Amino acid sequence: MTDGDGNEVGSNSDERPVTTEHDETASLTAAQEPSSTTVTRSAISDELEVPAEPPDPETTDHVLSEDELVYPTLTFDDGEIGGEGEFELQQALDRETMRAWLEDCSDALTSHDLGIETPNETAILGLGSGDVSMTFDPDENHVGTLEVTFSMKAKLMTRADDPEVRQAGARGGEGFIPLAMVTENQEPASFRCYNWIDDPLERSKK
């Protein structure tokens, strides 16, 4: 191919596209841009002196590691949870399911949080400390029922008979803080383990 003056022009494998200084600068700038955005702290975080990093569970009291933040629920096929959160439930379990329930109870003692579910109701209890009792009364064949009872102080956190109602706290998939933590000058311990919930039945009364 020739130009208007008869000179041969064209492209071949040795030729490379022309890059302007502007293009080189733009490419360099794009490569230097950070891959992540900077998180902006809110004014309320500064006012409440919220630390920039979460506390270390190894060195801070009452702080659980991510692996310990487990909130189990024990499901019963029959029975009900009364209007004040009272219940008396029983469930037949095979050996493996019983082992799984014991593991759930262990996790609940760590997180201080245990859910109880029946066909129509759900309750969430905050757990404290307690004691253990065991009884065994064998018959003439030396066979009997071993009863192991774990008794612990507990507080009803919420009770619901609506399966669509949002659960409180981490069970609802959302974090939250009580309003009093922002508006009142109280010690952090007063908000520990949901002990700030005065009326756990408030939602069910609406």
VENKACOR-V470022 format. One record per residue. RES is the residue in three letters. PSI is psi in whole degrees, -180 to 180 (none if undefined). D_FIRST is the distance of its C-alpha to the first C-alpha in whole Angstrom. Layout:
RES:PSI:D_FIRST ; RES:PSI:D_FIRST
This chain:
MET:141:0 ; THR:157:4 ; ASP:-170:7 ; GLY:-23:10 ; ASP:6:11 ; GLY:6:9 ; ASN:139:8 ; GLU:131:6 ; VAL:166:6 ; GLY:-174:6 ; SER:152:10 ; ASN:-180:12 ; SER:-19:16 ; ASP:-15:17 ; GLU:146:16 ; ARG:149:18 ; PRO:144:19 ; VAL:132:20 ; THR:123:24 ; THR:163:25 ; GLU:-34:29 ; HIS:-42:30 ; ASP:-42:29 ; GLU:-42:30 ; THR:-40:34 ; ALA:-42:34 ; SER:-41:33 ; LEU:-41:36 ; THR:-42:38 ; ALA:-38:38 ; ALA:-27:39 ; GLN:-9:42 ; GLU:138:43 ; PRO:148:46 ; SER:-15:46 ; SER:157:50 ; THR:157:51 ; THR:130:55 ; VAL:127:58 ; THR:127:60 ; ARG:145:63 ; SER:162:65 ; ALA:-36:68 ; ILE:-31:71 ; SER:-41:70 ; ASP:-40:70 ; GLU:-38:74 ; LEU:2:75 ; GLU:45:74 ; VAL:127:72 ; PRO:151:70 ; ALA:-29:67 ; GLU:147:67 ; PRO:151:69 ; PRO:152:73 ; ASP:119:73 ; PRO:-25:75 ; GLU:-25:76 ; THR:-4:78 ; THR:129:78 ; ASP:148:81 ; HIS:26:81 ; VAL:125:77 ; LEU:150:76 ; SER:166:73 ; GLU:-37:70 ; ASP:-23:71 ; GLU:-7:75 ; LEU:73:74 ; VAL:134:75 ; TYR:84:77 ; PRO:158:78 ; THR:129:80 ; LEU:124:83 ; THR:127:83 ; PHE:136:86 ; ASP:-28:86 ; ASP:168:89 ; GLY:179:91 ; GLU:160:90 ; ILE:121:90 ; GLY:172:93 ; GLY:-24:92 ; GLU:8:93 ; GLY:4:91 ; GLU:149:94 ; PHE:158:93 ; GLU:101:95 ; LEU:156:93 ; GLN:143:93 ; GLN:129:90 ; ALA:132:90 ; LEU:145:88 ; ASP:176:87 ; ARG:-44:87 ; GLU:-40:83 ; THR:-37:83 ; MET:-40:86 ; ARG:-41:84 ; ALA:-39:81 ; TRP:-39:83 ; LEU:-38:85 ; GLU:-40:82 ; ASP:-41:81 ; CYS:-37:84 ; SER:-44:83 ; ASP:-39:80 ; ALA:-36:82 ; LEU:-29:84 ; THR:-46:82 ; SER:-8:80 ; HIS:28:83 ; ASP:121:82 ; LEU:129:83 ; GLY:143:82 ; ILE:129:84 ; GLU:133:83 ; THR:178:85 ; PRO:-28:84 ; ASN:-8:84 ; GLU:159:85 ; THR:139:83 ; ALA:149:85 ; ILE:129:83 ; LEU:139:86 ; GLY:131:86 ; LEU:142:87 ; GLY:-155:90 ; SER:172:92 ; GLY:-145:95 ; ASP:174:97 ; VAL:137:97 ; SER:150:100 ; MET:140:100 ; THR:146:103 ; PHE:120:104 ; ASP:89:107 ; PRO:155:107 ; ASP:-167:109 ; GLU:-17:112 ; ASN:11:109 ; HIS:27:107 ; VAL:137:104 ; GLY:-170:104 ; THR:124:101 ; LEU:119:99 ; GLU:125:99 ; VAL:121:96 ; THR:122:96 ; PHE:117:94 ; SER:128:95 ; MET:152:93 ; LYS:138:93 ; ALA:156:91 ; LYS:134:90 ; LEU:125:88 ; MET:-41:85 ; THR:153:84 ; ARG:134:85 ; ALA:143:83 ; ASP:15:84 ; ASP:114:81 ; PRO:-16:78 ; GLU:-7:75 ; VAL:142:77 ; ARG:133:75 ; GLN:157:76 ; ALA:148:77 ; GLY:-144:75 ; ALA:-25:73 ; ARG:-25:74 ; GLY:2:72 ; GLY:14:69 ; GLU:143:69 ; GLY:154:70 ; PHE:162:73 ; ILE:149:76 ; PRO:145:79 ; LEU:-35:79 ; ALA:-25:82 ; MET:-28:80 ; VAL:-36:78 ; THR:-17:81 ; GLU:153:84 ; ASN:83:85 ; GLN:156:86 ; GLU:144:86 ; PRO:-32:83 ; ALA:-24:85 ; SER:-11:86 ; PHE:12:83 ; ARG:140:83 ; CYS:38:83 ; TYR:19:83 ; ASN:-1:87 ; TRP:-9:86 ; ILE:107:86 ; ASP:-39:89 ; ASP:93:89 ; PRO:-11:87 ; LEU:7:88 ; GLU:-45:87 ; ARG:-37:83 ; SER:-13:86 ; LYS:-14:88 ; LYS:none:85
